[in-house]
Amino acid sequence: MTDSDNTLDHTTAGGATTGGATTGGDGSAHGAAPRGGPVREEDRAPMGLTIRVFIYLVGVHFIAAFLFLLFYLAGAK
């Protein structure tokens, strides 16, 4: 086993190699958690934001279903 087998791969989605931090497509540095490693709290969205987004998504789907029902019933005559 060589020393290069133990090093982390620091490549971005475009294939460009970075020195230390992983960079996104816009060039800004993002500290991503290593694959298979523990998920740190700062790598996740806050629980309140997650619940709010879920409620908004469900609410928007209910409104869209209601509008679809209105158009369906109006066209049935």
PDB file of N, CA, C, O and CB in Angstrom:
ATOM      1  N   MET A   1       0.853  -1.165   0.000  1.00  0.00           N
ATOM      2  CA  MET A   1       0.000   0.000   0.000  1.00  0.00           C
ATOM      3  C   MET A   1       0.898   1.226   0.000  1.00  0.00           C
ATOM      4  O   MET A   1       1.780   1.357   0.849  1.00  0.00           O
ATOM      5  CB  MET A   1      -0.970  -0.001   1.219  1.00  0.00           C
ATOM      6  N   THR A   2       0.678   2.113  -0.940  1.00  0.00           N
ATOM      7  CA  THR A   2       1.518   3.293  -1.037  1.00  0.00           C
ATOM      8  C   THR A   2       0.915   4.450  -0.280  1.00  0.00           C
ATOM      9  O   THR A   2      -0.233   4.392   0.161  1.00  0.00           O
ATOM     10  CB  THR A   2       1.736   3.673  -2.484  1.00  0.00           C
ATOM     11  N   ASP A   3       1.701   5.508  -0.133  1.00  0.00           N
ATOM     12  CA  ASP A   3       1.233   6.687   0.573  1.00  0.00           C
ATOM     13  C   ASP A   3       0.120   7.386  -0.197  1.00  0.00           C
ATOM     14  O   ASP A   3      -0.738   8.017   0.421  1.00  0.00           O
ATOM     15  CB  ASP A   3       2.387   7.646   0.817  1.00  0.00           C
ATOM     16  N   SER A   4       0.105   7.295  -1.526  1.00  0.00           N
ATOM     17  CA  SER A   4      -0.927   7.958  -2.321  1.00  0.00           C
ATOM     18  C   SER A   4      -2.283   7.272  -2.165  1.00  0.00           C
ATOM     19  O   SER A   4      -3.307   7.895  -2.445  1.00  0.00           O
ATOM     20  CB  SER A   4      -0.521   7.984  -3.793  1.00  0.00           C
ATOM     21  N   ASP A   5      -2.327   6.019  -1.732  1.00  0.00           N
ATOM     22  CA  ASP A   5      -3.586   5.333  -1.518  1.00  0.00           C
ATOM     23  C   ASP A   5      -4.327   5.871  -0.297  1.00  0.00           C
ATOM     24  O   ASP A   5      -5.543   5.708  -0.193  1.00  0.00           O
ATOM     25  CB  ASP A   5      -3.345   3.848  -1.364  1.00  0.00           C
ATOM     26  N   ASN A   6      -3.613   6.509   0.624  1.00  0.00           N
ATOM     27  CA  ASN A   6      -4.220   6.999   1.854  1.00  0.00           C
ATOM     28  C   ASN A   6      -4.642   8.462   1.784  1.00  0.00           C
ATOM     29  O   ASN A   6      -5.221   8.974   2.742  1.00  0.00           O
ATOM     30  CB  ASN A   6      -3.267   6.815   2.988  1.00  0.00           C
ATOM     31  N   THR A   7      -4.367   9.150   0.670  1.00  0.00           N
ATOM     32  CA  THR A   7      -4.706  10.563   0.578  1.00  0.00           C
ATOM     33  C   THR A   7      -6.111  10.738   0.060  1.00  0.00           C
ATOM     34  O   THR A   7      -6.625   9.888  -0.668  1.00  0.00           O
ATOM     35  CB  THR A   7      -3.721  11.300  -0.315  1.00  0.00           C
ATOM     36  N   LEU A   8      -6.740  11.853   0.438  1.00  0.00           N
ATOM     37  CA  LEU A   8      -8.082  12.168  -0.016  1.00  0.00           C
ATOM     38  C   LEU A   8      -8.026  12.745  -1.421  1.00  0.00           C
ATOM     39  O   LEU A   8      -7.069  13.433  -1.775  1.00  0.00           O
ATOM     40  CB  LEU A   8      -8.770  13.148   0.948  1.00  0.00           C
ATOM     41  N   ASP A   9      -9.030  12.473  -2.207  1.00  0.00           N
ATOM     42  CA  ASP A   9      -9.126  13.009  -3.548  1.00  0.00           C
ATOM     43  C   ASP A   9      -9.772  14.386  -3.463  1.00  0.00           C
ATOM     44  O   ASP A   9     -10.922  14.499  -3.041  1.00  0.00           O
ATOM     45  CB  ASP A   9      -9.934  12.059  -4.479  1.00  0.00           C
ATOM     46  N   HIS A  10      -9.052  15.437  -3.858  1.00  0.00           N
ATOM     47  CA  HIS A  10      -9.555  16.801  -3.787  1.00  0.00           C
ATOM     48  C   HIS A  10      -9.900  17.310  -5.181  1.00  0.00           C
ATOM     49  O   HIS A  10      -9.312  18.280  -5.658  1.00  0.00           O
ATOM     50  CB  HIS A  10      -8.525  17.724  -3.119  1.00  0.00           C
ATOM     51  N   THR A  11     -10.847  16.657  -5.827  1.00  0.00           N
ATOM     52  CA  THR A  11     -11.260  17.115  -7.149  1.00  0.00           C
ATOM     53  C   THR A  11     -12.677  17.654  -7.067  1.00  0.00           C
ATOM     54  O   THR A  11     -13.481  17.219  -6.243  1.00  0.00           O
ATOM     55  CB  THR A  11     -11.166  15.973  -8.193  1.00  0.00           C
ATOM     56  N   THR A  12     -12.965  18.610  -7.940  1.00  0.00           N
ATOM     57  CA  THR A  12     -14.295  19.193  -7.994  1.00  0.00           C
ATOM     58  C   THR A  12     -15.108  18.485  -9.054  1.00  0.00           C
ATOM     59  O   THR A  12     -14.618  17.559  -9.700  1.00  0.00           O
ATOM     60  CB  THR A  12     -14.229  20.703  -8.277  1.00  0.00           C
ATOM     61  N   ALA A  13     -16.354  18.912  -9.241  1.00  0.00           N
ATOM     62  CA  ALA A  13     -17.237  18.284 -10.219  1.00  0.00           C
ATOM     63  C   ALA A  13     -16.677  18.436 -11.626  1.00  0.00           C
ATOM     64  O   ALA A  13     -16.882  17.555 -12.462  1.00  0.00           O
ATOM     65  CB  ALA A  13     -18.644  18.889 -10.141  1.00  0.00           C
ATOM     66  N   GLY A  14     -15.976  19.527 -11.910  1.00  0.00           N
ATOM     67  CA  GLY A  14     -15.403  19.745 -13.229  1.00  0.00           C
ATOM     68  C   GLY A  14     -14.093  19.026 -13.424  1.00  0.00           C
ATOM     69  O   GLY A  14     -13.552  19.034 -14.530  1.00  0.00           O
ATOM     70  N   GLY A  15     -13.563  18.405 -12.389  1.00  0.00           N
ATOM     71  CA  GLY A  15     -12.324  17.663 -12.492  1.00  0.00           C
ATOM     72  C   GLY A  15     -11.101  18.464 -12.086  1.00  0.00           C
ATOM     73  O   GLY A  15      -9.993  17.928 -12.086  1.00  0.00           O
ATOM     74  N   ALA A  16     -11.269  19.730 -11.741  1.00  0.00           N
ATOM     75  CA  ALA A  16     -10.139  20.548 -11.346  1.00  0.00           C
ATOM     76  C   ALA A  16      -9.704  20.171  -9.936  1.00  0.00           C
ATOM     77  O   ALA A  16     -10.535  19.960  -9.052  1.00  0.00           O
ATOM     78  CB  ALA A  16     -10.492  22.044 -11.429  1.00  0.00           C
ATOM     79  N   THR A  17      -8.409  20.093  -9.740  1.00  0.00           N
ATOM     80  CA  THR A  17      -7.871  19.736  -8.434  1.00  0.00           C
ATOM     81  C   THR A  17      -7.693  20.985  -7.597  1.00  0.00           C
ATOM     82  O   THR A  17      -7.214  22.004  -8.096  1.00  0.00           O
ATOM     83  CB  THR A  17      -6.536  18.985  -8.574  1.00  0.00           C
ATOM     84  N   THR A  18      -8.069  20.923  -6.340  1.00  0.00           N
ATOM     85  CA  THR A  18      -7.908  22.050  -5.437  1.00  0.00           C
ATOM     86  C   THR A  18      -6.875  21.700  -4.386  1.00  0.00           C
ATOM     87  O   THR A  18      -6.572  20.532  -4.145  1.00  0.00           O
ATOM     88  CB  THR A  18      -9.249  22.435  -4.780  1.00  0.00           C
ATOM     89  N   GLY A  19      -6.346  22.733  -3.773  1.00  0.00           N
ATOM     90  CA  GLY A  19      -5.313  22.506  -2.773  1.00  0.00           C
ATOM     91  C   GLY A  19      -5.851  21.936  -1.492  1.00  0.00           C
ATOM     92  O   GLY A  19      -5.399  20.875  -1.061  1.00  0.00           O
ATOM     93  N   GLY A  20      -6.810  22.604  -0.857  1.00  0.00           N
ATOM     94  CA  GLY A  20      -7.281  22.123   0.426  1.00  0.00           C
ATOM     95  C   GLY A  20      -8.782  22.064   0.527  1.00  0.00           C
ATOM     96  O   GLY A  20      -9.345  21.050   0.941  1.00  0.00           O
ATOM     97  N   ALA A  21      -9.444  23.159   0.148  1.00  0.00           N
ATOM     98  CA  ALA A  21     -10.892  23.213   0.287  1.00  0.00           C
ATOM     99  C   ALA A  21     -11.557  22.815  -1.019  1.00  0.00           C
ATOM    100  O   ALA A  21     -11.023  23.056  -2.101  1.00  0.00           O
ATOM    101  CB  ALA A  21     -11.347  24.614   0.715  1.00  0.00           C
ATOM    102  N   THR A  22     -12.716  22.210  -0.905  1.00  0.00           N
ATOM    103  CA  THR A  22     -13.482  21.859  -2.088  1.00  0.00           C
ATOM    104  C   THR A  22     -14.199  23.105  -2.573  1.00  0.00           C
ATOM    105  O   THR A  22     -14.833  23.807  -1.786  1.00  0.00           O
ATOM    106  CB  THR A  22     -14.488  20.708  -1.793  1.00  0.00           C
ATOM    107  N   THR A  23     -14.102  23.381  -3.866  1.00  0.00           N
ATOM    108  CA  THR A  23     -14.769  24.557  -4.404  1.00  0.00           C
ATOM    109  C   THR A  23     -15.951  24.140  -5.227  1.00  0.00           C
ATOM    110  O   THR A  23     -15.937  23.092  -5.874  1.00  0.00           O
ATOM    111  CB  THR A  23     -13.813  25.399  -5.238  1.00  0.00           C
ATOM    112  N   GLY A  24     -16.978  24.959  -5.204  1.00  0.00           N
ATOM    113  CA  GLY A  24     -18.169  24.699  -5.994  1.00  0.00           C
ATOM    114  C   GLY A  24     -17.985  25.212  -7.407  1.00  0.00           C
ATOM    115  O   GLY A  24     -16.906  25.689  -7.759  1.00  0.00           O
ATOM    116  N   GLY A  25     -19.023  25.122  -8.217  1.00  0.00           N
ATOM    117  CA  GLY A  25     -18.951  25.567  -9.585  1.00  0.00           C
ATOM    118  C   GLY A  25     -18.761  27.065  -9.709  1.00  0.00           C
ATOM    119  O   GLY A  25     -18.262  27.538 -10.730  1.00  0.00           O
ATOM    120  N   ASP A  26     -19.152  27.833  -8.679  1.00  0.00           N
ATOM    121  CA  ASP A  26     -19.007  29.281  -8.742  1.00  0.00           C
ATOM    122  C   ASP A  26     -17.674  29.749  -8.177  1.00  0.00           C
ATOM    123  O   ASP A  26     -17.428  30.953  -8.114  1.00  0.00           O
ATOM    124  CB  ASP A  26     -20.139  29.946  -7.999  1.00  0.00           C
ATOM    125  N   GLY A  27     -16.821  28.842  -7.770  1.00  0.00           N
ATOM    126  CA  GLY A  27     -15.501  29.192  -7.273  1.00  0.00           C
ATOM    127  C   GLY A  27     -15.449  29.440  -5.780  1.00  0.00           C
ATOM    128  O   GLY A  27     -14.361  29.652  -5.245  1.00  0.00           O
ATOM    129  N   SER A  28     -16.564  29.425  -5.089  1.00  0.00           N
ATOM    130  CA  SER A  28     -16.546  29.646  -3.651  1.00  0.00           C
ATOM    131  C   SER A  28     -16.209  28.348  -2.931  1.00  0.00           C
ATOM    132  O   SER A  28     -16.557  27.259  -3.390  1.00  0.00           O
ATOM    133  CB  SER A  28     -17.900  30.200  -3.168  1.00  0.00           C
ATOM    134  N   ALA A  29     -15.534  28.476  -1.806  1.00  0.00           N
ATOM    135  CA  ALA A  29     -15.105  27.288  -1.058  1.00  0.00           C
ATOM    136  C   ALA A  29     -16.235  26.799  -0.163  1.00  0.00           C
ATOM    137  O   ALA A  29     -16.861  27.588   0.545  1.00  0.00           O
ATOM    138  CB  ALA A  29     -13.843  27.594  -0.212  1.00  0.00           C
ATOM    139  N   HIS A  30     -16.489  25.513  -0.195  1.00  0.00           N
ATOM    140  CA  HIS A  30     -17.503  24.877   0.653  1.00  0.00           C
ATOM    141  C   HIS A  30     -16.834  23.725   1.378  1.00  0.00           C
ATOM    142  O   HIS A  30     -16.190  22.888   0.745  1.00  0.00           O
ATOM    143  CB  HIS A  30     -18.741  24.380  -0.187  1.00  0.00           C
ATOM    144  N   GLY A  31     -16.974  23.667   2.683  1.00  0.00           N
ATOM    145  CA  GLY A  31     -16.403  22.574   3.455  1.00  0.00           C
ATOM    146  C   GLY A  31     -17.378  21.417   3.507  1.00  0.00           C
ATOM    147  O   GLY A  31     -18.201  21.347   4.420  1.00  0.00           O
ATOM    148  N   ALA A  32     -17.306  20.518   2.560  1.00  0.00           N
ATOM    149  CA  ALA A  32     -18.224  19.387   2.499  1.00  0.00           C
ATOM    150  C   ALA A  32     -17.715  18.262   3.394  1.00  0.00           C
ATOM    151  O   ALA A  32     -16.509  18.082   3.561  1.00  0.00           O
ATOM    152  CB  ALA A  32     -18.391  18.892   1.044  1.00  0.00           C
ATOM    153  N   ALA A  33     -18.648  17.514   3.962  1.00  0.00           N
ATOM    154  CA  ALA A  33     -18.291  16.374   4.800  1.00  0.00           C
ATOM    155  C   ALA A  33     -17.732  15.270   3.915  1.00  0.00           C
ATOM    156  O   ALA A  33     -18.219  15.074   2.801  1.00  0.00           O
ATOM    157  CB  ALA A  33     -19.517  15.867   5.613  1.00  0.00           C
ATOM    158  N   PRO A  34     -16.732  14.552   4.378  1.00  0.00           N
ATOM    159  CA  PRO A  34     -16.194  13.456   3.569  1.00  0.00           C
ATOM    160  C   PRO A  34     -17.238  12.369   3.363  1.00  0.00           C
ATOM    161  O   PRO A  34     -18.109  12.156   4.207  1.00  0.00           O
ATOM    162  CB  PRO A  34     -14.943  12.865   4.229  1.00  0.00           C
ATOM    163  N   ARG A  35     -17.138  11.695   2.242  1.00  0.00           N
ATOM    164  CA  ARG A  35     -18.093  10.627   1.958  1.00  0.00           C
ATOM    165  C   ARG A  35     -17.951   9.514   2.980  1.00  0.00           C
ATOM    166  O   ARG A  35     -16.844   9.076   3.291  1.00  0.00           O
ATOM    167  CB  ARG A  35     -17.891  10.076   0.536  1.00  0.00           C
ATOM    168  N   GLY A  36     -19.077   9.067   3.493  1.00  0.00           N
ATOM    169  CA  GLY A  36     -19.067   7.967   4.440  1.00  0.00           C
ATOM    170  C   GLY A  36     -18.699   8.379   5.849  1.00  0.00           C
ATOM    171  O   GLY A  36     -18.744   7.559   6.766  1.00  0.00           O
ATOM    172  N   GLY A  37     -18.336   9.635   6.036  1.00  0.00           N
ATOM    173  CA  GLY A  37     -17.958  10.102   7.358  1.00  0.00           C
ATOM    174  C   GLY A  37     -19.170  10.546   8.142  1.00  0.00           C
ATOM    175  O   GLY A  37     -20.283  10.542   7.615  1.00  0.00           O
ATOM    176  N   PRO A  38     -18.981  10.924   9.375  1.00  0.00           N
ATOM    177  CA  PRO A  38     -20.110  11.379  10.192  1.00  0.00           C
ATOM    178  C   PRO A  38     -20.633  12.713   9.666  1.00  0.00           C
ATOM    179  O   PRO A  38     -19.865  13.542   9.178  1.00  0.00           O
ATOM    180  CB  PRO A  38     -19.694  11.511  11.679  1.00  0.00           C
ATOM    181  N   VAL A  39     -21.938  12.910   9.769  1.00  0.00           N
ATOM    182  CA  VAL A  39     -22.553  14.159   9.335  1.00  0.00           C
ATOM    183  C   VAL A  39     -22.481  15.134  10.488  1.00  0.00           C
ATOM    184  O   VAL A  39     -23.044  14.892  11.555  1.00  0.00           O
ATOM    185  CB  VAL A  39     -24.028  13.946   8.867  1.00  0.00           C
ATOM    186  N   ARG A  40     -21.787  16.234  10.270  1.00  0.00           N
ATOM    187  CA  ARG A  40     -21.673  17.243  11.314  1.00  0.00           C
ATOM    188  C   ARG A  40     -22.895  18.140  11.291  1.00  0.00           C
ATOM    189  O   ARG A  40     -23.536  18.297  10.252  1.00  0.00           O
ATOM    190  CB  ARG A  40     -20.388  18.072  11.142  1.00  0.00           C
ATOM    191  N   GLU A  41     -23.216  18.724  12.420  1.00  0.00           N
ATOM    192  CA  GLU A  41     -24.414  19.548  12.539  1.00  0.00           C
ATOM    193  C   GLU A  41     -24.369  20.742  11.606  1.00  0.00           C
ATOM    194  O   GLU A  41     -25.407  21.136  11.073  1.00  0.00           O
ATOM    195  CB  GLU A  41     -24.587  20.018  13.968  1.00  0.00           C
ATOM    196  N   GLU A  42     -23.192  21.336  11.389  1.00  0.00           N
ATOM    197  CA  GLU A  42     -23.109  22.516  10.535  1.00  0.00           C
ATOM    198  C   GLU A  42     -23.251  22.170   9.052  1.00  0.00           C
ATOM    199  O   GLU A  42     -23.393  23.072   8.226  1.00  0.00           O
ATOM    200  CB  GLU A  42     -21.794  23.231  10.772  1.00  0.00           C
ATOM    201  N   ASP A  43     -23.216  20.876   8.697  1.00  0.00           N
ATOM    202  CA  ASP A  43     -23.402  20.459   7.315  1.00  0.00           C
ATOM    203  C   ASP A  43     -24.875  20.284   6.958  1.00  0.00           C
ATOM    204  O   ASP A  43     -25.203  20.084   5.788  1.00  0.00           O
ATOM    205  CB  ASP A  43     -22.658  19.169   7.062  1.00  0.00           C
ATOM    206  N   ARG A  44     -25.752  20.356   7.928  1.00  0.00           N
ATOM    207  CA  ARG A  44     -27.186  20.155   7.684  1.00  0.00           C
ATOM    208  C   ARG A  44     -27.932  21.463   7.863  1.00  0.00           C
ATOM    209  O   ARG A  44     -27.466  22.368   8.555  1.00  0.00           O
ATOM    210  CB  ARG A  44     -27.762  19.078   8.628  1.00  0.00           C
ATOM    211  N   ALA A  45     -29.107  21.554   7.227  1.00  0.00           N
ATOM    212  CA  ALA A  45     -29.971  22.722   7.402  1.00  0.00           C
ATOM    213  C   ALA A  45     -30.614  22.659   8.782  1.00  0.00           C
ATOM    214  O   ALA A  45     -30.818  21.568   9.314  1.00  0.00           O
ATOM    215  CB  ALA A  45     -31.060  22.792   6.287  1.00  0.00           C
ATOM    216  N   PRO A  46     -30.936  23.804   9.368  1.00  0.00           N
ATOM    217  CA  PRO A  46     -31.622  23.800  10.669  1.00  0.00           C
ATOM    218  C   PRO A  46     -32.965  23.081  10.578  1.00  0.00           C
ATOM    219  O   PRO A  46     -33.614  23.096   9.532  1.00  0.00           O
ATOM    220  CB  PRO A  46     -31.831  25.241  11.172  1.00  0.00           C
ATOM    221  N   MET A  47     -33.374  22.459  11.667  1.00  0.00           N
ATOM    222  CA  MET A  47     -34.604  21.664  11.670  1.00  0.00           C
ATOM    223  C   MET A  47     -35.822  22.534  11.366  1.00  0.00           C
ATOM    224  O   MET A  47     -36.733  22.086  10.670  1.00  0.00           O
ATOM    225  CB  MET A  47     -34.784  20.963  13.024  1.00  0.00           C
ATOM    226  N   GLY A  48     -35.857  23.759  11.869  1.00  0.00           N
ATOM    227  CA  GLY A  48     -36.981  24.655  11.595  1.00  0.00           C
ATOM    228  C   GLY A  48     -37.125  24.943  10.109  1.00  0.00           C
ATOM    229  O   GLY A  48     -38.239  24.976   9.585  1.00  0.00           O
ATOM    230  N   LEU A  49     -36.015  25.149   9.435  1.00  0.00           N
ATOM    231  CA  LEU A  49     -36.047  25.398   7.995  1.00  0.00           C
ATOM    232  C   LEU A  49     -36.526  24.162   7.243  1.00  0.00           C
ATOM    233  O   LEU A  49     -37.303  24.276   6.296  1.00  0.00           O
ATOM    234  CB  LEU A  49     -34.661  25.820   7.490  1.00  0.00           C
ATOM    235  N   THR A  50     -36.078  23.005   7.649  1.00  0.00           N
ATOM    236  CA  THR A  50     -36.494  21.758   6.997  1.00  0.00           C
ATOM    237  C   THR A  50     -37.996  21.546   7.131  1.00  0.00           C
ATOM    238  O   THR A  50     -38.656  21.178   6.159  1.00  0.00           O
ATOM    239  CB  THR A  50     -35.741  20.562   7.593  1.00  0.00           C
ATOM    240  N   ILE A  51     -38.540  21.771   8.315  1.00  0.00           N
ATOM    241  CA  ILE A  51     -39.983  21.599   8.543  1.00  0.00           C
ATOM    242  C   ILE A  51     -40.769  22.627   7.738  1.00  0.00           C
ATOM    243  O   ILE A  51     -41.796  22.297   7.145  1.00  0.00           O
ATOM    244  CB  ILE A  51     -40.323  21.728  10.052  1.00  0.00           C
ATOM    245  N   ARG A  52     -40.290  23.874   7.712  1.00  0.00           N
ATOM    246  CA  ARG A  52     -40.978  24.930   6.974  1.00  0.00           C
ATOM    247  C   ARG A  52     -41.009  24.630   5.480  1.00  0.00           C
ATOM    248  O   ARG A  52     -42.043  24.812   4.837  1.00  0.00           O
ATOM    249  CB  ARG A  52     -40.303  26.277   7.223  1.00  0.00           C
ATOM    250  N   VAL A  53     -39.907  24.179   4.928  1.00  0.00           N
ATOM    251  CA  VAL A  53     -39.864  23.832   3.502  1.00  0.00           C
ATOM    252  C   VAL A  53     -40.812  22.678   3.216  1.00  0.00           C
ATOM    253  O   VAL A  53     -41.505  22.691   2.199  1.00  0.00           O
ATOM    254  CB  VAL A  53     -38.425  23.464   3.067  1.00  0.00           C
ATOM    255  N   PHE A  54     -40.857  21.682   4.090  1.00  0.00           N
ATOM    256  CA  PHE A  54     -41.763  20.555   3.907  1.00  0.00           C
ATOM    257  C   PHE A  54     -43.217  21.023   3.919  1.00  0.00           C
ATOM    258  O   PHE A  54     -44.011  20.598   3.080  1.00  0.00           O
ATOM    259  CB  PHE A  54     -41.533  19.499   5.000  1.00  0.00           C
ATOM    260  N   ILE A  55     -43.571  21.895   4.863  1.00  0.00           N
ATOM    261  CA  ILE A  55     -44.941  22.409   4.943  1.00  0.00           C
ATOM    262  C   ILE A  55     -45.276  23.214   3.695  1.00  0.00           C
ATOM    263  O   ILE A  55     -46.372  23.082   3.150  1.00  0.00           O
ATOM    264  CB  ILE A  55     -45.128  23.278   6.206  1.00  0.00           C
ATOM    265  N   TYR A  56     -44.347  24.046   3.236  1.00  0.00           N
ATOM    266  CA  TYR A  56     -44.589  24.829   2.022  1.00  0.00           C
ATOM    267  C   TYR A  56     -44.797  23.918   0.818  1.00  0.00           C
ATOM    268  O   TYR A  56     -45.690  24.163   0.006  1.00  0.00           O
ATOM    269  CB  TYR A  56     -43.421  25.789   1.761  1.00  0.00           C
ATOM    270  N   LEU A  57     -43.990  22.878   0.693  1.00  0.00           N
ATOM    271  CA  LEU A  57     -44.135  21.963  -0.440  1.00  0.00           C
ATOM    272  C   LEU A  57     -45.484  21.249  -0.409  1.00  0.00           C
ATOM    273  O   LEU A  57     -46.151  21.135  -1.437  1.00  0.00           O
ATOM    274  CB  LEU A  57     -42.999  20.935  -0.441  1.00  0.00           C
ATOM    275  N   VAL A  58     -45.884  20.774   0.759  1.00  0.00           N
ATOM    276  CA  VAL A  58     -47.184  20.099   0.886  1.00  0.00           C
ATOM    277  C   VAL A  58     -48.307  21.088   0.600  1.00  0.00           C
ATOM    278  O   VAL A  58     -49.259  20.749  -0.103  1.00  0.00           O
ATOM    279  CB  VAL A  58     -47.354  19.482   2.304  1.00  0.00           C
ATOM    280  N   GLY A  59     -48.213  22.308   1.134  1.00  0.00           N
ATOM    281  CA  GLY A  59     -49.240  23.321   0.912  1.00  0.00           C
ATOM    282  C   GLY A  59     -49.385  23.694  -0.551  1.00  0.00           C
ATOM    283  O   GLY A  59     -50.501  23.826  -1.052  1.00  0.00           O
ATOM    284  N   VAL A  60     -48.266  23.865  -1.241  1.00  0.00           N
ATOM    285  CA  VAL A  60     -48.308  24.202  -2.668  1.00  0.00           C
ATOM    286  C   VAL A  60     -48.947  23.070  -3.464  1.00  0.00           C
ATOM    287  O   VAL A  60     -49.694  23.326  -4.408  1.00  0.00           O
ATOM    288  CB  VAL A  60     -46.887  24.494  -3.201  1.00  0.00           C
ATOM    289  N   HIS A  61     -48.666  21.835  -3.102  1.00  0.00           N
ATOM    290  CA  HIS A  61     -49.279  20.711  -3.809  1.00  0.00           C
ATOM    291  C   HIS A  61     -50.785  20.642  -3.557  1.00  0.00           C
ATOM    292  O   HIS A  61     -51.549  20.300  -4.460  1.00  0.00           O
ATOM    293  CB  HIS A  61     -48.620  19.399  -3.387  1.00  0.00           C
ATOM    294  N   PHE A  62     -51.215  20.963  -2.339  1.00  0.00           N
ATOM    295  CA  PHE A  62     -52.654  20.998  -2.064  1.00  0.00           C
ATOM    296  C   PHE A  62     -53.335  22.103  -2.870  1.00  0.00           C
ATOM    297  O   PHE A  62     -54.412  21.880  -3.423  1.00  0.00           O
ATOM    298  CB  PHE A  62     -52.910  21.204  -0.559  1.00  0.00           C
ATOM    299  N   ILE A  63     -52.737  23.273  -2.946  1.00  0.00           N
ATOM    300  CA  ILE A  63     -53.307  24.367  -3.728  1.00  0.00           C
ATOM    301  C   ILE A  63     -53.363  23.999  -5.209  1.00  0.00           C
ATOM    302  O   ILE A  63     -54.361  24.265  -5.879  1.00  0.00           O
ATOM    303  CB  ILE A  63     -52.488  25.654  -3.530  1.00  0.00           C
ATOM    304  N   ALA A  64     -52.295  23.388  -5.721  1.00  0.00           N
ATOM    305  CA  ALA A  64     -52.278  22.968  -7.123  1.00  0.00           C
ATOM    306  C   ALA A  64     -53.344  21.910  -7.384  1.00  0.00           C
ATOM    307  O   ALA A  64     -53.998  21.940  -8.427  1.00  0.00           O
ATOM    308  CB  ALA A  64     -50.891  22.427  -7.507  1.00  0.00           C
ATOM    309  N   ALA A  65     -53.529  20.977  -6.452  1.00  0.00           N
ATOM    310  CA  ALA A  65     -54.561  19.946  -6.615  1.00  0.00           C
ATOM    311  C   ALA A  65     -55.961  20.576  -6.587  1.00  0.00           C
ATOM    312  O   ALA A  65     -56.843  20.165  -7.341  1.00  0.00           O
ATOM    313  CB  ALA A  65     -54.434  18.869  -5.503  1.00  0.00           C
ATOM    314  N   PHE A  66     -56.159  21.563  -5.727  1.00  0.00           N
ATOM    315  CA  PHE A  66     -57.449  22.245  -5.663  1.00  0.00           C
ATOM    316  C   PHE A  66     -57.740  22.981  -6.968  1.00  0.00           C
ATOM    317  O   PHE A  66     -58.853  22.902  -7.487  1.00  0.00           O
ATOM    318  CB  PHE A  66     -57.479  23.226  -4.483  1.00  0.00           C
ATOM    319  N   LEU A  67     -56.749  23.696  -7.504  1.00  0.00           N
ATOM    320  CA  LEU A  67     -56.935  24.384  -8.785  1.00  0.00           C
ATOM    321  C   LEU A  67     -57.195  23.389  -9.912  1.00  0.00           C
ATOM    322  O   LEU A  67     -58.038  23.632 -10.776  1.00  0.00           O
ATOM    323  CB  LEU A  67     -55.705  25.239  -9.114  1.00  0.00           C
ATOM    324  N   PHE A  68     -56.475  22.277  -9.903  1.00  0.00           N
ATOM    325  CA  PHE A  68     -56.710  21.244 -10.911  1.00  0.00           C
ATOM    326  C   PHE A  68     -58.144  20.729 -10.817  1.00  0.00           C
ATOM    327  O   PHE A  68     -58.803  20.534 -11.838  1.00  0.00           O
ATOM    328  CB  PHE A  68     -55.709  20.080 -10.742  1.00  0.00           C
ATOM    329  N   LEU A  69     -58.627  20.510  -9.602  1.00  0.00           N
ATOM    330  CA  LEU A  69     -59.998  20.050  -9.395  1.00  0.00           C
ATOM    331  C   LEU A  69     -61.008  21.081  -9.908  1.00  0.00           C
ATOM    332  O   LEU A  69     -62.000  20.715 -10.539  1.00  0.00           O
ATOM    333  CB  LEU A  69     -60.244  19.763  -7.904  1.00  0.00           C
ATOM    334  N   LEU A  70     -60.761  22.363  -9.641  1.00  0.00           N
ATOM    335  CA  LEU A  70     -61.653  23.415 -10.127  1.00  0.00           C
ATOM    336  C   LEU A  70     -61.736  23.417 -11.645  1.00  0.00           C
ATOM    337  O   LEU A  70     -62.829  23.473 -12.210  1.00  0.00           O
ATOM    338  CB  LEU A  70     -61.184  24.778  -9.632  1.00  0.00           C
ATOM    339  N   PHE A  71     -60.583  23.357 -12.311  1.00  0.00           N
ATOM    340  CA  PHE A  71     -60.583  23.329 -13.782  1.00  0.00           C
ATOM    341  C   PHE A  71     -61.215  22.063 -14.324  1.00  0.00           C
ATOM    342  O   PHE A  71     -61.886  22.095 -15.356  1.00  0.00           O
ATOM    343  CB  PHE A  71     -59.165  23.455 -14.313  1.00  0.00           C
ATOM    344  N   TYR A  72     -61.008  20.950 -13.641  1.00  0.00           N
ATOM    345  CA  TYR A  72     -61.597  19.682 -14.079  1.00  0.00           C
ATOM    346  C   TYR A  72     -63.125  19.743 -13.973  1.00  0.00           C
ATOM    347  O   TYR A  72     -63.832  19.342 -14.898  1.00  0.00           O
ATOM    348  CB  TYR A  72     -61.044  18.503 -13.234  1.00  0.00           C
ATOM    349  N   LEU A  73     -63.626  20.245 -12.845  1.00  0.00           N
ATOM    350  CA  LEU A  73     -65.073  20.342 -12.657  1.00  0.00           C
ATOM    351  C   LEU A  73     -65.697  21.378 -13.588  1.00  0.00           C
ATOM    352  O   LEU A  73     -66.817  21.182 -14.060  1.00  0.00           O
ATOM    353  CB  LEU A  73     -65.392  20.690 -11.209  1.00  0.00           C
ATOM    354  N   ALA A  74     -64.993  22.479 -13.859  1.00  0.00           N
ATOM    355  CA  ALA A  74     -65.530  23.502 -14.748  1.00  0.00           C
ATOM    356  C   ALA A  74     -65.595  22.988 -16.190  1.00  0.00           C
ATOM    357  O   ALA A  74     -66.492  23.369 -16.942  1.00  0.00           O
ATOM    358  CB  ALA A  74     -64.674  24.780 -14.672  1.00  0.00           C
ATOM    359  N   GLY A  75     -64.669  22.143 -16.570  1.00  0.00           N
ATOM    360  CA  GLY A  75     -64.670  21.613 -17.941  1.00  0.00           C
ATOM    361  C   GLY A  75     -65.567  20.420 -18.113  1.00  0.00           C
ATOM    362  O   GLY A  75     -65.744  19.964 -19.243  1.00  0.00           O
ATOM    363  N   ALA A  76     -66.147  19.887 -17.055  1.00  0.00           N
ATOM    364  CA  ALA A  76     -66.990  18.696 -17.136  1.00  0.00           C
ATOM    365  C   ALA A  76     -68.398  19.009 -17.628  1.00  0.00           C
ATOM    366  O   ALA A  76     -69.135  18.097 -18.004  1.00  0.00           O
ATOM    367  CB  ALA A  76     -67.064  18.026 -15.784  1.00  0.00           C
ATOM    368  N   LYS A  77     -68.781  20.275 -17.634  1.00  0.00           N
ATOM    369  CA  LYS A  77     -70.157  20.638 -18.035  1.00  0.00           C
ATOM    370  C   LYS A  77     -70.356  20.545 -19.519  1.00  0.00           C
ATOM    371  O   LYS A  77     -71.450  20.815 -20.014  1.00  0.00           O
ATOM    372  CB  LYS A  77     -70.495  22.039 -17.577  1.00  0.00           C
TER     373      LYS A  77
END
